[in-house]
Amino acid sequence: MQSLFPEKNSVQNTIYDEELLALRGKGFREAGVSYIEDMLKSGRREKLLLHSCCAPCSSACLEYLSLFFDITDFFYNPNISDKSEYKKRAEELERLITCYNYETEGKTTALSGHPREADGLKGERLKAIEFVEGEYEPGAFLEAVRGFEKEPEGGRRCIRCFRLRLYKTAEYAAANGFDCFTTTLTISPMKNAALLNHLGQEAALEYGVRFLPSDFKKKDGYKRSIELSTAYGLYRQDFCGCAFSKAEREKKKNER
């Protein structure tokens, strides 16, 4: 396997970073719907590993995807620099999943009345959502972003962070018999869906497991996540998790 993070001073690598940050595109949500349509037509129900960054972002993704897939939620986020913050987010996600499973036990839940009913897909939740907490590896994150600590939010540091988490998710999916994987990160209006989908496909090719395209923020996905966060009283953080993001947030607050 090639290194995820080539030499920091590589001109070729710098050009590649710029190309990634410039990625734009549409149709990722539609590509995900098409994937589900093909799966339903074939009569199969796949095992999906969903990389989750936090409970609020996961809420709408789980509500929708659990109608079509047997889901294991994978919490792997070594970018969260503070251990107490990490545990708080992991425990909040596990609490949400417990609530979902309790509310839907013995029931079938369809898309009727759901914001994405217009997708025209018919599904039902057949199996409880499972939760797996990955290893807490802040050192892996710090090594991945070494040399890019002062990059602005959304820049080259974030490319390396996303790649680290998506590759680990793909690795876990391949090693544990999952049919496909995806991430909740595309539900955020602050995240570049084209970049995330590109990195997801990159990881899928590396580990030989399919990647489910997504742009979960579309069709009121982000709005739905806010509604569900309010309904379940979820803790909503105001920074991605890393110390660099937190410092940038504090600086902006002080400048107001």
C-alpha positions in Angstrom: 0.0 0.0 0.0 1.3 3.5 -0.9 1.7 6.1 1.8 -1.4 8.1 2.4 0.7 11.2 2.9 3.6 11.6 0.5 6.5 13.9 1.1 5.2 17.3 2.4 7.5 19.3 0.1 6.6 17.3 -3.0 5.7 19.6 -5.9 3.5 16.9 -7.4 1.7 16.4 -4.1 1.1 20.1 -3.8 -0.5 20.2 -7.3 -2.6 17.2 -6.3 -3.8 19.0 -3.2 -4.8 22.0 -5.2 -6.7 19.8 -7.6 -8.6 18.1 -4.8 -9.5 21.4 -3.1 -10.8 22.7 -6.5 -13.1 19.7 -7.0 -16.7 20.6 -7.5 -19.5 18.6 -8.8 -23.2 17.6 -8.6 -25.0 14.4 -8.8 -23.6 12.6 -5.8 -26.9 12.3 -4.1 -28.5 11.0 -7.3 -25.6 8.5 -7.7 -26.4 7.2 -4.2 -30.1 6.9 -5.0 -29.2 5.0 -8.2 -27.0 2.6 -6.1 -29.9 1.9 -3.8 -32.3 1.4 -6.7 -30.0 -1.1 -8.3 -29.6 -2.9 -5.0 -33.4 -3.1 -4.4 -34.1 -4.3 -8.0 -31.6 -7.2 -7.4 -33.4 -8.1 -4.2 -30.4 -7.8 -2.0 -29.9 -5.9 1.2 -26.3 -4.9 1.8 -24.3 -4.5 5.0 -23.2 -0.8 5.2 -20.4 0.6 7.4 -21.3 4.2 8.1 -18.4 6.4 9.2 -19.9 8.9 11.6 -18.4 12.1 12.9 -21.0 12.9 15.5 -24.6 12.2 16.6 -26.2 15.3 15.0 -24.7 14.6 11.5 -25.5 10.9 11.9 -29.2 11.5 12.8 -30.7 12.1 9.4 -28.2 9.8 7.6 -29.2 6.9 9.9 -32.9 7.6 9.6 -32.7 7.4 5.9 -30.1 4.7 5.2 -31.4 2.2 7.8 -34.4 1.8 5.5 -32.3 0.1 2.9 -29.2 -1.2 4.6 -28.2 -3.2 7.6 -26.0 -0.6 9.2 -23.0 -0.6 11.5 -22.1 2.9 12.7 -18.4 3.3 12.9 -17.1 6.1 15.1 -13.5 6.7 14.1 -12.4 10.3 14.6 -8.7 10.7 15.8 -8.9 14.4 14.9 -10.7 15.1 18.1 -7.9 16.3 20.2 -9.5 16.3 23.6 -10.3 12.9 25.1 -13.3 14.1 27.0 -14.8 15.7 23.9 -14.1 12.5 22.0 -15.9 10.4 24.6 -18.8 12.8 24.8 -19.4 12.6 21.1 -19.1 8.8 21.0 -21.5 8.4 23.9 -24.0 10.8 22.4 -23.9 8.9 19.1 -24.4 5.6 20.9 -27.3 7.1 22.8 -29.0 8.2 19.6 -28.6 4.7 18.1 -30.1 3.2 21.2 -33.1 5.5 20.9 -33.6 4.7 17.3 -33.4 1.0 17.9 -35.8 1.2 20.9 -38.4 3.2 18.9 -38.4 1.0 15.9 -38.2 -2.5 17.6 -40.8 -4.8 16.1 -41.9 -2.1 13.6 -41.4 -1.4 9.9 -40.6 2.2 9.1 -41.1 3.5 5.6 -40.3 6.7 3.7 -43.9 7.9 3.8 -43.9 11.5 5.0 -40.1 11.6 5.1 -38.3 14.6 3.5 -36.8 12.2 0.9 -40.0 10.5 0.0 -39.7 12.1 -3.4 -36.7 9.8 -4.1 -39.3 7.2 -5.0 -37.6 4.4 -3.0 -39.4 1.9 -0.8 -37.6 0.6 2.2 -38.1 -0.5 5.8 -35.9 -0.9 8.8 -35.4 -4.6 9.3 -32.5 -4.8 11.7 -31.2 -2.8 14.7 -28.3 -0.4 14.0 -25.1 -1.6 15.5 -22.4 0.7 16.9 -18.6 0.2 16.8 -16.2 2.7 18.4 -12.8 2.7 16.6 -9.5 3.2 18.3 -8.8 6.6 19.6 -5.6 7.5 17.8 -4.8 11.2 18.1 -1.2 10.5 17.3 -2.2 9.1 13.9 -4.0 12.4 13.1 -1.1 14.6 14.2 1.3 12.6 12.1 -1.1 12.8 9.1 -1.3 16.6 9.3 2.3 17.3 10.3 3.5 20.3 8.4 -0.1 21.5 7.7 -1.0 22.7 11.2 -1.4 26.3 10.2 -3.6 25.6 7.1 -7.0 27.2 7.2 -10.1 25.2 7.9 -11.2 23.4 4.7 -7.6 23.4 3.4 -4.9 20.8 2.9 -4.9 19.7 6.6 -8.5 18.7 6.1 -7.7 16.6 3.1 -5.4 14.5 5.2 -7.8 14.3 8.0 -10.6 13.1 5.7 -8.3 10.6 4.0 -7.2 9.1 7.2 -10.7 8.5 8.5 -12.1 7.2 5.2 -9.2 4.9 4.6 -9.6 3.5 8.1 -13.3 3.0 7.4 -12.6 1.2 4.2 -10.0 -1.0 5.8 -12.5 -2.0 8.6 -15.3 -2.6 6.1 -13.1 -4.9 3.9 -11.7 -6.8 6.9 -15.2 -7.4 8.4 -17.3 -8.4 5.4 -19.2 -5.3 4.7 -20.6 -4.7 1.2 -20.0 -1.0 1.1 -19.2 2.1 3.2 -19.9 5.8 3.3 -19.6 8.8 5.6 -21.9 11.3 7.3 -19.4 14.1 6.6 -21.3 15.1 3.4 -24.3 16.3 5.4 -22.3 19.4 6.5 -22.8 22.6 4.4 -19.1 23.3 5.4 -17.7 20.2 3.7 -16.9 19.7 0.1 -18.9 16.7 -1.1 -17.0 16.3 -4.3 -13.7 16.1 -2.3 -15.2 13.6 0.1 -16.7 11.4 -2.6 -13.3 11.4 -4.5 -11.5 10.3 -1.3 -14.1 7.7 -0.6 -13.7 6.2 -4.1 -9.9 6.3 -3.6 -10.2 4.3 -0.4 -12.7 1.9 -2.0 -10.2 1.1 -4.8 -7.4 0.6 -2.3 -9.3 -1.9 -0.1 -11.6 -3.5 -2.7 -14.9 -2.5 -1.1 -17.6 -0.4 -2.6 -18.2 3.2 -1.7 -21.8 4.6 -1.5 -21.8 8.1 -3.1 -23.6 10.8 -1.1 -24.4 14.4 -0.6 -26.6 14.0 2.5 -27.0 17.8 2.9 -29.2 17.9 -0.2 -33.0 17.6 -0.2 -33.2 19.2 3.2 -30.8 16.6 4.7 -29.0 19.1 6.8 -32.3 20.7 7.9 -33.6 17.3 8.9 -30.4 16.7 11.0 -31.1 19.9 12.9 -34.8 18.9 13.5 -33.7 15.5 14.8 -31.0 17.0 17.0 -33.6 19.2 18.6 -36.1 16.3 19.0 -33.5 14.0 20.7 -31.7 16.8 22.6 -28.4 16.0 21.0 -25.2 17.8 21.9 -24.1 19.9 18.9 -20.5 21.0 18.9 -19.3 24.1 17.1 -16.0 22.9 15.8 -14.8 19.8 14.0 -12.8 18.5 16.9 -9.1 19.2 16.2 -7.1 21.7 18.3 -6.3 23.7 15.2 -10.0 24.1 14.3 -10.8 25.0 17.9 -8.1 27.7 17.9 -9.3 29.2 14.7 -12.9 29.3 16.0 -11.7 31.0 19.2 -9.7 33.6 17.2 -12.7 34.4 15.1 -14.9 34.8 18.2 -12.4 37.2 19.8 -12.2 39.3 16.6 -16.0 40.0 16.6 
